[in-house]
Amino acid sequence: MLTESFAAAIAEAERIITGAPHVRTELDLAEGYDYLAGSIRASLQMAWAYQRDHPYFVQSTGPYTKMGLDNPDTLYFHSYIRDNAEYVVTGRRGTTADLSFQVLNGDYSPVDVPDSLAAFDDRAFAVNPDGTFEIRFGPGPAGPNYFPLGPGSAMLIVREVHSDWAGAAPPAVSNDAMAKKYGVAGKILLGRLRTFLAFPEWFYLKLPVNTMTEPRSTPGGLTTQFSSVGHYDLDDSQALVISVPVSEAPYQGFQLGSPWYVSLDYINHQTSLTAAQARHDPDGRIRYVVSERNPGVANWIERTGHARGYLQLRWQRLSRDLKPSDGPEVEVVPVDLVDRRLPTRSTPAG
């Protein structure tokens, strides 16, 4: 089982919690199990975020993932980096009391505290009048809004410190409450897996393959949202051309989903497009092209290796019910002939 090592680590973590030298009371132990739950969440998040070549910020610690005597007035974020690469960080300077950045040459461990290679706050770089900023980190020399990464740079930390905020107090933890939460967590885990593996059977897989439904009110009571759904099965020589009118809805979007009924990687690949992002044809329609190989046209939707999966169109904040004519038309064509099926010789969106 792929999860055996993690399951064993959780069991060892429980022994660390129950054997901690300061545990003397039932409250100590209950808080330990609460700490364990947050540590499990944080560990999974950080393991999946460990991508130095495609980094993104994750919340290092917070109300539900506490560690290291975190400052209750601070939001902590971190990203893993390399000392020989260049990184661009963009943001908007808000109303926090302090916004600071720090570069470490490693991570904290039971036997070592990493060195701080650089530390500065937002006074060290230029912020645009509208509050936006762009700073760079890399191996080059220091310059305006450019900060060198010293040898061994491995982690970039961002801290946002708030001096005025409010919250409400939950009940104190107890062992009974912790036991219940772990039981509920187990039920939620199994329930969400079973539910969303069954969900496509209800709404997608009984439809003819490589087709999409007429627009219909989205199940679940979303009264101002309509959707059109389907599922695809394509080989690498085929493409699915989906043509749909541009609507007056404030939001109109198309996406692919994997057989696990989750969205594909939309951060590093173009697996979805909104109407605002997509190229519109002169006849007022958007033509999405779903394929594995890049056909060299606008609105290419990448399959990212998924020969089978789900198709989803959404219209939101509607002021009228959609008609069949508002919905998509779908055609399977050879990838090499895709351009001939389009009304204009489209070029990829830049």
N, C-alpha and C positions, 0 to 999 in steps of 0.2 A: 504494500500500500504506500502510495506517495506521501501520505500524511503521517506515517508512523513516527518519523523523526520529530515532527512538530507536536504530535500527541505526547510523545515521551518527554519533550521539553516542557510542556504544560504540566505534566505530572511532577517533574523535577522542580518546576517553579512553585507549585503548591507546597512541596516539601520545604523550599526556601522560605516561603511565607509563614508556614506554621512553625518553622524552627527558628525564626528570627529572634535574637536575644531580647528584644524589647517587648515581645508579646507576653503580657501578663494578665490581661483581662479579656472578657468576651468582646468588648468594643475594639480592643487592639486587633483581635483576630478578624472581626467583621470588616474593619477598615483595611486589613491586609488583603482580604478577598476582593474588596472593591478596587484596591490598588492593582491586584493581579488582573482583573478584568480590563482595566485601562491599559495595562502593559501588553496584554494580548492584542488588543485593538491596535495599539501603537506599533507593535512589532510587525504585524501583518502589513500595516500601511507603509512602514519604512522599508520593509523587504521588497515590496512591489515598486517602491519609488527609487530603488537603488539603480539608477540609470545615469551614469556620468556622461554618456554621449547624447542622451535625450532627456536632460534634467527638467524637473519642475519642482516648484515649492510645495512642501507638505507641512501641515501644522505639527510641530515637534512635540508640543505638550499643550494641554488645555484642561478645561473642566472635567473631561472624561478620559484623559490620557496623561494624568499628572506624573511628573518625575522631577527630581533635582530641586526641590523647594522652589517651584516655579512662582514667579511674581504674579499675584492675582490681578495686577493691573496691566499685564503684558500679554500680547499675542506673539507667539514664537513660530517662526517658519524656517525651514532649512532645505537646502538642495545639495546633492552630491556633485562634485566638480572634479576636473583634472587640472593640473598646473600648467599643461602645455596647450590648452584650448582657450578660446575666447568666448565669453558669454555676455549677452545683452540682457539687462534687467530694466523693465519699464514699469511705471506705476504712476499713481497720482498722490501727491502729498495732501493728506487730509488734515484733520484737526487733532491728531494725536499729540500728546505732550512731547514725544520723542520718537524718532524713526532712525534706527541705527543698523549698521551692517558690520559683520565680522567674518573673517576668513580663518579657519582652523586647519591644522595640518593632520587631522585625524578625527577620531570619535572618542568619546569618553568610555573608559573601561574600568573594571575593578582595580587595575594596577597602574593606570596611566591617565593623566589629564593632558589633552592635546595643547600644543602651543598656539597662541593667537598670533597670526602672521600679519593681520591688518584689522583695524577697527576704526570706524568713523561714523558720523551721523550726517543728516541731510544738509548740514551747513558746509560740507566739503564738496558739494557739487551744485551745478546750476539747476534751478527749478523754473520751468516756464510759467508765465503769468497765470495760466489756467490751472496750475498745480501739477501738470504732467512732467515727467522726467524720464530720461534714458541714460543709464550709466553702463559702462563696460568694464569687465574684468578679463585680464589675459596676460600673456607672457611679455607683452610690450612694455615700453617705458611709461612712467606716469605722465598724464596729460589732463586737459580739461575733461571731466566726467569719465576719466579712464584710470583704473586702479590696477596696479600690477599684482599678479599672482606669484607669490614666492614659491620656491621649491617645496614640494610636498603638500601644496594646497589641496585639500580634499573635501571641505565642507564650507558652504556659504550660509550664514545665519542672518536672518532679519528679525528685528524686534520692534514691535509697535507698542508704545507705552501710552496708556490712557489714564488720565488723572481724574476723570469724573465719569462715573458710570454707576449703575444700580442693578440689583438682582434680588431674587426671592429665595428664601431658605427652604430646602427640602427637608423631610424627616431625617433624623439621625439613622445611620446604618445599623443593622443587627445581623447576627449569624443566620437567623431565620429568613430575614429579607434577602441576604446574599444567596442562600440556598435556593430560594424561590427564583431569584433573578437568573442564576445559572441554569435552572430547570427551564425557565421561560426562554432563555437564549438558545438552548438546545432544541426546543420545540420550534422556535422561529427559524432556526437554521434549516431544519428538515422541512418545515412548512413552506418556506419560500422556494426551496429547491423543487419540491414536489408540485407546488402550485404553478410555477412558471415553466415547468416542463410540460404540464398538462395544458396550459393556456393556449399554446399554438394549436393544439388539437381541436380546441373549441372554435377558434376564429380564423385559422389560416390553412391548415393542412388538408381540410376537406374541400378546399377550392381547387379548381384546375391549376396545374403548375404553370408558371410563367404568365399569369394573368393577375389583374387587380380588380377589386370590387368597385362598384359605383360609390360615390361619396355617401357616407351615412353618419348619423349622429354617433359619436364615440361612446361605446358602452361605459357605464359607470357614472352617468349623470353629469358629464361635462357638456352643459347645454349649449355653449357657444363654440364647441369644437366639433368638427367633422373629420372623418378619416377615410382613407381608402387603403386596403391591405391586400397582401398576396404573398406568395412564396415562389422562389426561383430555383431552377436546377439547370446549370449551364456548364458546358465544357470550355476549355480555354480558347477554342476557335469561335465561340459564340458571344454575342452581345445582346442585351435586352435594351431596346429603345423605348422609353416611356415618355409619351407626349401628353402634356397637361396644360390647360389654359392658365394664364396668369390671372389670379383672382384679385378682388378688391380687399381681401382679408389682410389685416395688419401683419399676420404671420401665415406663411405657407412654406412648408418644409418637406423634404424627402430624405429618407435614410434607409440604409441596409441594416439588417440584424443577423447575427450568427445563429446556427442551430440551437445554441443555448438560450436563445431569445434575449440577447443583450445587444446593445449597439456595438458596431465594429469600432476599431481605433480611429476616432475622429480628430485626435490631436496631431498625429503624424501622417495621416492619410486623408484623402478626400473621400470619405464614405458617406457624406451627407452634404446637402446644399439647401439653403433657404432660397425663396424667390428673389430676395434682395441680393444674394450672392451669385445666383445663376445668371448665365447669358440668356437673354430673351430673343426669340426669333421674330422676324418682321410680321408674322401672322399672329402675334400675341400669345404664342405658346412657348413653354419651356420643354426642351427635349433632353432628358437625362439618358446617359449611355452607361449601362452597367456591364462591366467586363473585367476580365483579369488583366489582359494586355491593354496598354494605352493606345486607343485608336487615334490619338492626335486631334481630338475635337474638344470643343467646349463642353462643360457639364459632364465630364467623365466621372463616374462613381466607381471607385476601386473596390474590387471584391476581396482584396488582401488574402488570396488563397482559399477563400470559402466558395466551393463549387455550389453549395446549397445554402439557402438562408431565407430571410424574410424581407419583404418590401413594405414600406410604410410612408404614406402621405398624410400630412396633417394641415388643417386650416383652423386657425384659432381667432377668437374675438370676432366671430361672424355676426353680421346684422341681418342675415337671411339664411334660409335653408338652401343647401346646394342641390343642384339638379344633376341627372346623369351627364348632361352636356358639360358640366364643370369638372367631370372626372377624367381619369387618364385613359389613354389608348396604349396598348402594349404590343410590341412585335419583337420576335427573335430573329436576328439577322447575323450573317457571318461578320466577324470583326473587321475583316478586310473590306467589307462593303458598307460599313456604317456611314461613311461620309456621303455615299450616294443616296442614302435614305433621308438626309437632312435637307431642308429647303434652301439652305445657303452653305457655302463652303466655310464652315465654322473653323475658327482657330481656337486653340486652348485659351482659357481665361488666364490672364496674367496676374 
